[in-house]
């Protein structure tokens, strides 16, 4: 999937008014996801995404280095971090993050999102599958 298609899907799914808002929501979600799953999975996921989009994952992974660097936090903290990064409130962050998860499902292959979800706590795993009711 190309960058413009990815951002367009996030914008449509989250009902965002601009591509800039979709870019911000995508960056905020991916940076927070990279913190939660660690650098190894972050690099794996980034490798399947358009370069500009995967950069959010790679940047966090590069800052953390290799090893067991995943932070442990739940859905509430995940959405709080996404909201802070995207300058939104938690309900908006939940809708936007879910749109990003749906688009990641469409953009990736080989079970990488299954691996990512396996690394998440149950509440965040269910959110990533069922969606934006945070």
N, C-alpha and C positions, 0 to 999 in steps of 0.2 A: 504494500500500500504506500502510495506517495504522501508526502507531507501535506499537501493541500487537501487531499481526500480525507486524511486522518483528522485534521483540524476541522474540516467541514462537517464530518460526522459528529465530532464532539459538540460543535456549535448547534447542530440540528437536534441532537439527542437531549442536550441540556437546555435547549431553547434560549440560547445566549444571543444577545443583540449584535455582537460583533465578533470578527475573527480574532481580534486582540484579546477579548475576554475568553475565548476558547483556548488560545495559546496559553494564557495565564492559568486557566483551570488545569490544563494538561501538565504544564510545568509543575504546578503546586502538587498535584496528585502524584506524579512520577517521582519527584524529589522525596516526598513523604514515604512512598512505597519503597524506594531504595533504602531509606533509613530502616524500614521494618524488615525487609527480607535480606539485607546485607549485600556486599559487593559482588559475590559470585553470581547470584541470581540476577542482580541488577545488570551486570555485564551481559548475561545470557539474554535477558529481555531486550536490552538496548541493541543487541546485535540483530534483532529481527525488526527493528523499527527504523523509519527514516532517520538519517543522520541527525538532523536538527532536533527531532523529538527525543531520540535516544540520548542526546547530550545531557539532558536533565538527570538521567540515571547514571551515566558515566561520571559526571561531575561529582555526585555524592559518593559513588563508589571509589573514585580516585582519592577523594579527601579521606576516606576511611581506610584505604589500603586493603590488602587481602587478609583472610582469616575469618574468624567467627565474630563479625562486627555488627550483626543485626541487633537492633534495639527491640526491647519487649514492650509493646503497648497495644491497647485494645482499640476497638472501633471508635469509641468516643475521643480518645487522644488522636487517633488518625485524622478524624474529621476536624478536630480543633486545629491541628497543624495545617491541614489543607486550607481551612478558613483563614488562618493567619497569613499564610503565604499568598493567598489569592485575594486578600482584602474583602472577604465575604463573611456572611453569617453561617453558622453550622448547617441549617437546612439547605441553603444554596450550595454550600460546599459538598453536602451529601449528594445532591442532584448532579452536580458537576462531576464529582469523583465517580459516581456510577456510570455516567456517560463515558468517561475515560476508560473504565473497566470494560464496558461493552465494546468500545472501539478497539481496545487491546485484544479482546477475544477474536475480533474480525481480522486484525492485522498480524496475528502470530500463528505459528504452526508448530508441530512437533511436541505438543504437550507442555510448552514452556509456561503457559498460564496455569496449567494444573500444578506444576512445580511451585510456582509463585503462590498459588492459593494454599497449597499444602504447608507452606511456611508461615501462613497467617493464623492468628487465633480464630476460634470458631465463629465469634460474632462478626469479625471482619471478613472471614471467608464467606459467610452467608450473605453479608451486605454486598460483596463483590459479585455474587451470583444473582441475587434477587433484587437488590437495588435500593436506590436513593431514598429510603425512608428514615435514615439516620436518626 
